[in-house]
Amino acid sequence: MRVLMVGDVVGRPGRKMLNYCLPKLSKEKQLDFVIANGENSAGGFGITSETFKELKRAGVDVVTSGNHIWDKRDSGELIDSEPRLLRPANYPPGVFGTGSVVVDVKGVKVGVINLAGRIFMDALDCPFRKAKELVLQMKDSGVKLVFVDMHAEATSEKEAMGFFLDGDVTAVVGTHTHVPTGDERVLEGGTAYQTDLGMTGPRDGVLGVDKDIIISKFLEATPKRFDIAKGALWLCGLIIEADETTGRALSLERVRIEFEKDNIPWQN
């Protein structure tokens, strides 16, 4: 099975990039399943019913998220009504939505788990213990392939999760920092790993935000209104080929599609 995991989709530029690229990419790479982080898909902060539907129309099967899942009004009701829209599983009991889902893909049970880190982020329940709990539940129900989105700030926490789950899941990939890392590999136990997928949206901003605004914020140390950057775009992700019998990752292919600001197809 060939699965694409896509880095954080940021704002309208990210959605347009995904809508333009994903159908062609799915056909060329013979993708069976697509997972994308959509917590920044609505104006760079949060997700709405409309942006969620747009991601689905582009070809995304499961949408993961992170700390910005709550940024839009009525987000709780949205994730309660959409089982394929995940919030991190290690939020305390009683919170809206769910942090995992099992989907039938061509007769194979595929599990997706969304986690949030705790270093330099909100103090949530332990993502390691929650991950192990969910993996055991999925394995007991016959799930063969499990893909984990570890939405975290610290690279050490992401790496630790990769090694912690090595051999138990098909893939552990990081999101949140929006910077694609070059350390994709299959770990010793057969788990695919990458510290951060990167992002899908404006390439020449700071995490997708207008760079001049962010530079000004650093210089002046005062609050600023964040606007999505303009110009060049990219789509970052990772294709994982997995053995449906063993659940192990067989091969990896990093995805990076870029359009310079004067060569964006839908603007020409």
C-alpha positions in Angstrom: 0.0 0.0 0.0 1.2 3.5 -0.9 0.3 6.2 1.6 1.1 10.0 1.3 1.4 12.1 4.5 1.2 15.8 3.8 2.7 18.6 6.0 0.6 21.4 7.5 -1.7 23.0 4.9 -1.5 26.7 5.5 -4.4 29.0 4.4 -5.9 29.5 1.0 -2.5 29.2 -0.8 -2.0 25.8 0.8 -5.4 24.6 -0.1 -5.0 25.8 -3.7 -1.7 24.0 -3.9 -3.1 20.8 -2.6 -6.2 21.0 -4.9 -3.9 21.5 -7.9 -1.2 19.0 -7.1 -2.8 16.1 -5.2 -5.1 14.6 -7.9 -2.2 14.4 -10.4 0.2 13.2 -7.7 -2.2 10.5 -6.6 -2.4 9.2 -10.2 1.3 9.3 -10.9 2.4 7.7 -7.6 -0.5 5.3 -7.5 -1.5 6.4 -4.0 -4.0 4.4 -2.0 -4.5 6.7 1.0 -3.7 10.3 1.9 -3.3 11.9 5.3 -2.8 15.7 5.7 -2.5 18.0 8.7 -5.1 20.7 8.3 -5.0 22.7 11.5 -3.8 25.8 9.7 -6.0 25.5 6.6 -8.4 28.4 7.5 -6.5 31.7 7.3 -3.4 30.0 8.8 -5.0 29.3 12.1 -7.6 26.6 12.7 -10.0 24.7 10.4 -13.6 25.3 9.4 -16.2 23.0 7.9 -15.6 24.6 4.5 -11.8 24.2 4.5 -12.2 20.6 5.8 -14.5 19.8 2.9 -12.1 21.4 0.5 -9.3 19.2 1.7 -11.5 16.1 1.3 -12.4 17.2 -2.3 -8.7 17.5 -3.1 -8.3 13.8 -2.2 -7.4 13.8 1.5 -8.8 10.8 3.3 -8.0 11.7 7.0 -7.2 15.2 8.3 -5.0 15.5 11.4 -4.4 18.6 13.5 -2.7 20.0 16.6 -2.8 22.9 19.0 -4.6 25.2 16.5 -7.6 22.9 16.1 -9.5 25.1 18.5 -8.8 28.5 16.9 -12.1 28.8 15.0 -15.6 29.1 16.5 -17.6 25.9 16.6 -14.5 23.8 16.0 -15.6 21.4 18.8 -18.9 20.7 17.0 -17.1 20.2 13.7 -14.6 17.6 15.0 -17.4 15.9 16.9 -19.3 15.5 13.6 -16.4 14.4 11.4 -14.7 11.2 12.5 -12.0 11.6 9.9 -11.0 15.0 11.3 -8.7 14.2 14.3 -7.5 16.3 17.2 -4.5 15.1 19.3 -5.5 11.9 21.2 -3.7 13.0 24.4 -6.1 15.8 25.2 -7.9 15.0 28.5 -11.0 12.8 28.6 -14.2 14.6 27.7 -12.7 16.9 25.0 -14.6 17.2 21.7 -13.7 14.8 18.9 -11.3 11.9 18.7 -7.6 11.4 18.3 -7.6 8.2 16.2 -9.6 6.5 13.5 -9.6 3.2 11.6 -10.4 3.2 7.9 -11.0 0.3 5.5 -8.7 0.8 2.5 -9.3 -1.9 -0.2 -10.1 -4.4 2.5 -7.1 -3.5 4.7 -7.7 -1.8 8.1 -5.6 1.3 8.3 -5.2 3.2 11.6 -4.3 6.9 12.0 -3.3 8.4 15.3 -2.8 12.1 16.1 -0.6 13.1 19.0 0.6 16.4 20.5 4.0 17.0 22.1 4.4 18.7 25.5 7.8 20.4 25.3 7.2 24.1 24.7 3.5 23.4 24.2 0.4 22.9 26.3 0.6 20.5 29.2 -1.5 17.6 27.9 -1.6 14.0 28.9 1.4 11.8 28.1 1.5 11.2 24.3 3.8 8.2 24.7 1.4 6.3 27.0 -1.6 7.3 24.9 0.1 6.2 21.7 0.9 2.8 23.2 -2.7 2.4 24.4 -4.2 3.2 21.0 -1.8 1.0 19.1 -2.6 -2.0 21.3 -6.3 -1.4 20.8 -5.9 -1.2 17.0 -3.7 -4.3 16.9 -6.3 -6.2 18.9 -9.0 -5.2 16.4 -6.9 -6.5 13.4 -5.4 -3.2 12.2 -2.3 -3.9 10.1 -1.1 -0.5 9.2 -0.8 2.4 11.7 0.3 6.0 10.8 1.1 8.5 13.5 1.2 12.3 13.2 3.3 13.6 16.1 2.5 17.3 16.2 5.3 18.7 18.4 7.8 21.5 18.7 10.9 19.7 20.0 12.8 17.4 17.6 13.9 15.3 20.6 10.3 14.5 21.5 9.5 13.5 17.9 12.6 11.3 17.6 11.9 9.7 21.0 8.3 8.9 19.8 9.7 7.3 16.6 12.0 5.0 18.5 9.4 4.3 21.1 6.9 3.0 18.5 9.5 1.5 16.2 8.2 -2.0 15.2 4.7 -1.3 16.5 3.5 1.1 13.8 4.1 1.7 10.1 5.1 5.4 10.4 5.8 8.2 12.8 6.1 11.6 11.2 6.4 15.0 12.8 4.3 18.1 12.0 4.0 21.6 13.5 7.3 23.3 12.8 6.5 23.7 9.1 10.2 23.1 8.2 10.9 19.9 6.2 13.7 17.8 7.6 16.0 15.6 5.6 16.1 12.7 8.0 13.5 10.4 6.6 14.4 6.8 7.0 13.1 3.3 8.0 14.0 2.6 11.6 15.4 -0.8 12.6 12.0 -2.2 13.6 10.4 -1.3 10.2 8.8 2.0 11.1 9.1 4.9 8.7 10.2 8.2 10.4 10.7 11.9 9.5 11.1 14.6 12.2 9.0 17.1 10.3 7.1 16.8 7.0 7.3 20.5 6.4 4.3 22.5 5.1 2.0 23.1 2.1 1.5 26.7 1.3 3.7 29.9 1.1 7.4 28.9 0.9 9.0 32.3 1.4 7.2 33.3 4.7 8.0 32.3 8.2 5.9 29.2 8.9 3.7 30.5 6.1 3.3 34.0 7.6 4.5 37.2 5.9 8.2 37.4 6.8 8.3 41.1 7.3 5.6 40.8 10.0 7.5 38.1 11.8 10.9 40.0 11.6 9.2 43.1 13.0 7.7 41.0 15.8 11.2 39.7 16.7 12.7 43.2 16.5 10.0 45.0 18.5 8.8 42.3 20.8 5.2 43.5 20.4 2.0 41.7 19.2 1.4 41.7 15.5 -1.5 40.8 13.2 -0.4 37.8 11.2 -1.1 37.7 7.5 -0.4 34.7 5.2 2.6 35.2 3.0 2.4 35.7 -0.8 4.7 34.5 -3.5 6.3 31.1 -4.1 4.4 27.9 -3.0 5.4 24.4 -2.1 3.8 21.1 -1.1 5.9 18.9 1.3 5.1 15.4 2.3 6.3 11.8 2.4 5.2 8.7 0.5 5.4 5.5 2.4 5.2 2.1 0.7 4.1 -0.4 3.3 3.7 -4.2 3.5 0.0 -4.9 4.2 0.8 -8.2 5.9 3.6 -7.2 8.3 2.7 -3.5 8.7 6.4 -2.6 8.1 7.5 0.3 5.9 9.3 -0.9 2.8 10.4 2.3 1.1 10.1 6.1 1.4 9.9 8.9 -1.1 10.1 12.5 0.0 7.7 14.8 -1.9 8.5 18.4 -2.6 6.6 20.3 -5.3 7.5 24.0 -5.8 6.1 26.8 -7.8 8.0 30.1 -8.0 5.8 33.3 -7.6 5.8 34.0 -11.3 5.0 30.4 -12.3 1.9 29.5 -10.2 -0.3 27.6 -12.7 -3.7 28.9 -11.6 -2.5 32.5 -11.7 -1.2 32.4 -15.3 
